[in-house]
Amino acid sequence: MDGLRAISIVSVLLYHLDRDFVPNGYIGVDVFFVISGFVVSYAIAARKPLGFASFLADFYARRILRIAPALIVCLLLTSLLSFLFIPDAWLSSQQYKTAQMAFWGLSNVQLAQGTDYFSPVTEFNPFTHTWSLGVEEQFYLLFPLLFFPWTRSRSGRRYAVLAVMVGLMLSLSLWLYLQNVAPLKAFYMIYARFWQLAAGVACFQISAMLRDRNLAFPGAAPALAGLALLVVTLWLRLPPEHAWAINVLAVIATVVIIASLQQQGSRGIATALLEARPARFVGKISYSLYLWHWPVFVLARWTVGLVTPVQLAAATLLAFLLAVASYFFVERPVRRSYRLRAMPRYAVVALGLACVGASFGAFDYLRDNRSRLSLSTVMQNRELWLADSPRNSFADLPNCTIQALPAGAIMTYRRSGCPEGPSSSARVYFLGDSHAFSYIHLMKRLTLVTGIETVLVSTAGCPFLSLHWPREGEPDCVAAIRNASAVLLSQARPGDLIFMPSMRMPRLDDQFAQYSDESALKSVFGPAKAAEREKAIERAIDLLRPLAEKGVGLLFEAPKPIFRAPAYRCSDWFNRNNPACKGGLTIERDFVERLRGPILDAFHQISTKVPGVSVWDPLPTLCPGPSCGALLDGKPLFSDGDHISGFANTALTPSFVAAVTTILDRRR
């Protein structure tokens, strides 16, 4: 069994290093599930029969001793390292919730709420891999109920086999159904993955029943065929609509291998390969290697990088060293502990749960103090880097406070407690996605300084009138933009102003990937792109005209500079040599002007057809010279490749306040 585990973990590890190494390496987890179902059944069946309460206590004590110690150590050390080296950002937005849930075997439930396993957010989350442990732990809640009858009598065995097979078929049917309807749930949830663990249980049950009746089939040939099939599935290419077959074939291959190797006297090439000493050793450390390889890879991505052959080899070696240390100094000592084996099983369960609770408390303490622990300048100076940092204060406006009034996707800000000062009955709406949200500190300061009520209207991660971005045409974005427009049509009053910041130039960096200058130019220039832009201009006119007819002012944000590297990922000694930073944190202003020229022309065309359209240009403040920099005198103007920082909010406030007050005064 250790040799089969070795194939599973090596395929997963190579896939996580580079998907081109083993294109379907993710099915190693499917193989693990089958092995787990078989092994846990084999271990329980080999023990003497117990009453149900004692059976439960013994089962959970053994599972806790097997899973919890190495997992707790890995979670705590990974948490500490994450807090030291990973700053708060969109790319790290899921890691804290995932870690929290991982302590209780529920990280798969958290990830199923909306994080694709193959998305960048999961690749930069050092706890993503714990989803499979969550599935196993949830399976163990069901397993005793299904398997206990097997330990009692011959008729109980028939019931147990029937229960497992019915569960397997129901789960497999549900998994197939969810592939297109809810792929995240198909990937992460226990009810969709149950069939793979149940396949291992059924494999044990049927093999045992065949042995009881002295029935068997030749072991060597099927084992070799199963091993060959498993290897083929790791590189098999199928159309996306049939990709589910790869998982099914991997499970079938694993069941055939296990069943064949259980036959008495089964020898052959497959056995020789799977029982080779290196394979058995890797199999023995496979649990710890699974735990540690992913955090090592993710932390490498966040720091030195995981791109070059040297980086890939070093990360793999470190993962193996940590796995060996975990196996010999955590896993084995706990499992072989005489004191733990001598303790009553109920006490072991209680002790295990207490350790999980204590480690969760330690994690909470680390998380709450992550800004003080962090080595990242982003976390140490959050008010400069992050527009929404709670540290962003208004010390120069004593006694002034902001009232935040949430209402679904809308957040309204009002001034409160300020001395007598300017006031206005007008409202300024900030409309859009993350680029609108990145002005949150400027919004609040505008309200405090002028008394103008500001309203943030979210378009749910979709750009608003980017004038070139295909994402606006996606069904979810069409609905989000339509809903936001309806809100503005119903709420905005004559004299109000709608500010529309957006990403209106092609990215050169996307926090997790870099794009060439040539690709950016191709996405802006040429007859096809000009035709697309003309259609976008027509759509913008149709969308804005009803608002203008109500007497609402419309303010576009002229395109800001963009950069070839994400500033926050290149800010410290431990990450500035990361390959993600090779593009640098400066860009030529001429190149920026060239890219944004067509957008400025589009604004002009819109303004000739829609009254009340204005343009505010942040470029003179953000890029006063011939070269634009993401940093100014060591302080960040941009948090990543295109979102402005908290420091930039402060720097842009005078220009924006002047522009808004001028427009509102002119429209009175």
C-alpha positions, 0 to 999 in steps of 0.5 A: 500500500505504501508504494501506491501512496507514493504514486499518489503523493508524487503525482500531486507534488509534481502537479503542484510544482508545474501542471505540465509535469503531470497534467492530471496529477490532481487525481492523486487525491482520488487515489488517496481517498480510495486507499484511505477507505480501504486501509481504515476498513482493514484496520478496524476489521482486524481488531476484536469486536467491541460494543458500539460505544467502545467501537466509536471511542476506539475508532476516533482515538485511532483517527485522532492519533493518526491525523491530528498531531502532524496536522496541528504542527503543520497548521501552526507553523504554516500560520506563523510563516504566513503571518511573517511573510504574506501581506493582506491582499486580494491574492491572500484573501481566503487564507485566514478563513481556510486555516480557521476551518482546517483546524476543525476539518471544514476547509473544504466547506469554506472553499466550496463557497466560491474558490476554484481549486485551479484559480490563483487565489487557491495557488497562493493560499497555503492552506488550500490542500487541507480540503481533502483532509476535511473530506476524509474527516467528514467521511469518518463521521459516517464510517462507523455507522456504515461499518459497525455491522460488519464487525458483528455478524455475517448478516451484518456484513451483508448490511454493511456492503449494501449500505456502502454500495448504495452510498457509493452509487448515490454519491457517484450520481450526484458527483456526475450531476454536479460537474456542470451544475455546481463544479465547486461542490462536486470538487470539494464536498463530502457528498460528492467525494464519498463514492471514492472513499466508499470504493476503498471500503467496498474493495476491502469488503468484497475482497474479504468476502471472496477470501472467506469463500476461497474465491480469488482471481490471478493477482499479478496480471490485473495488478499490472493492468491497473498500474498501467491504467493509473499511469495512463490517466495521469497524462490522459487528455480528454475534452472538458465535457468528458474530463470526469472520466479521468477521475473514474478511471483513476478510482477503478485502477486503484481498486483493481491494484489494491484488490489484486495485491490482496490476493495470496501469493500475488507477485509480479512486476507491479508488486516489485515496483510498488514494494521497492524500498524507495517507493515504500519510504515515500509512501510511509512519509506520504501524509506528512509530505502531503501536509508540507509540500503545499505550504512550502510551494505557496510560501516560495511563490510569495517570497523567492519564487517558484519558477526557475529549476533551482527554485523548484528543486529547492522547494521539493527538497525542503518539502521532503526534509520537513516531511521526514522530520514530521514523520520521525519526530511527530507521527511515529512518536505519537502513534507509538507512545506507550502512555497514549496507548495505555490511556482509555480511548475516551480520554485520548479523544478528549485530549485530542479535541483539547489539543485542537482547541488549544492550537486553534486558540494559538492560531487566533492569537497569531492572526489577531497580532499579524501586523505586529508579527509580520516582516512585510512592510505592507503589513507594518505600514498598512495605512500607506499601502491599503486604501481601506486600512483601519489605521487610515485616520483623519488626525487633522480633522479633530472631532470629525467622524464618519457614519457608514450606512450599509445597504446591500451592495451600497455603502453611504458615508456621512459626516458627523461631529464636525465643527461648523464648516462647508456642507452640501446637499449633493451626493457623489456616487463612486460606482464600480468594482475594486477600482472604485473601492480603492478610493475609499479613503478619499471618499471619506476625506471628501465627505469630512472636508466638504460635507458632501455625502458619498455613496459607494455602489458596487458592481460585484467585481465587474468593471463599469464602462471600461470601454474595452474589457470583455468581462463586461459582456459576461452574463453575471457582469451584465446583470451586475451593471444593470442592477447598479444602473437601476439603483442610480436611476432610482436614487440619484437626484438632480445635482448629484455626481456619479464618479466612474473609476475603472481599469480602462487599459490592459494590465501588464501584471495581474498579481499572479501573472505578467503580460508583455507590452506587445500583448497590451498594445495588441489589445488596444490598437488595430481595426478590430479593437477600434470597432469593439471600442466603438460598440462600447462607446455606443453602449456607454451612451445608451447607459449614461443618457438616462442619468444625464437626462435626470440632471445627474453629473457624470465624472470619468476617471482618466486612466492611471499608470499601470506597472509590470509588477505588483508593488506589494509583492516586491516590497521587501528583502525576501521577495524583491528578487522574485521572478514576479518582480522582474518587470520593475516598478517603473514605467515610461510615461510615453507608453502610458500616454500611448495606451490611454490615448484611445480611452481619452478619445472615447471620453470625448466622443461620449461627452459630445452625445451625453451632457454633463460628462467630465473627466478627472485626470489623476496622472499629473499627481501620480506621474509628474515626470517622464517616468511613472513609479509605483513608489514615491520617496519610498512610499507606495502610490500603487498597492499592486500593478494598477490599484492605488494605495492609501498613500495615493488616496491622500495625495490625490485628495486635493485634486479630486476635491477641487474637481468635484466642488468645481463641477458641483458649483457649475451645475447649481 
